[in-house]
Amino acid sequence: MAEETKADGKKSSLLIQILVPVAIAILSGGAVPWWLNHNKPAPPAPAPLSASTPTQVDDNVASREFFIGHWQNNGEILTANGMVTGLVSTNFFENGRFEGYAMEVLGNQAEKVSQAGNWQVEILSRQYFRLSLQYDNATQAPFKGTYKIIDHNHIHNTEMNYDAVRVE
């Protein structure tokens, strides 16, 4: 019987010797020693934002915001009445209003015509939009024109074949 007690004592002593370190490793968060984490390389720094980052706004994509500002065109414009040479200078405001003038030259006659009213943009694709103007002056017919964005400061009216330039 004394021998059985010694054997039981050795078994429990051996079990305690195994279980205590395992319990300490589990309680301390794992079996990997803490100093091994100091030898790991630092994580890479995040990449800087680039032009292709989706969170940035591409200012050459058709949008209402793209068109806000001062635009003008100068040159020959094909209208329902024929070719007109002149200057159109218009400010398009964020609130949906526009104001400006058209300096029309027909033959030897020049006439400055004030323009004001409401504007809207319909997005057709990434590069195309349709501009609609409703004039305050009831004698001026509403205008609709389709434009292609050339770059941030240039658009092309595809129906009337003229370019407009952003005036900064």
Secondary structure, DSSP 8 states (H G I E B T S, - for coil): -HHHHHHHHHHHHHHHHHHHHHHHHHHTTSSS-GGGGGGS----------TT-TTS--TTS--HHHH-EEEEEEEEEEETTEEEEEEEEEEE-TTSEEEEEEEEEETTEEEEEEEEEEEEEEE-SSSEEEEEEEESSTTS--EEEEEEEEETTEEEETTTTEEEEE--
